[in-house]
Amino acid sequence: MYDHSENAEHEAVTRLFELARNGETDNCEYSQLDSMIYGRLAQAYGGAEQVATRAGSIQVQTAAA
């Protein structure tokens, strides 16, 4: 749906925000955008010392024990 260019990533985040702001979080587009953005964040900031916990569509970063 979205490529990996900086502009496309900005558009994806903007669209995800619009969907969330409008309460449209229970649809396929929201789920795809959420997954794609979470994956890109994990690529950029992920590390062995962090454990990601998913709570619905909210991503929570916790320190590894």
Secondary structure as UniProt FT lines:
FT   HELIX           6..21
FT   TURN            22..23
FT   HELIX           28..45
FT   TURN            48..49
FT   STRAND          50..55
FT   TURN            56..57
FT   STRAND          58..63
//
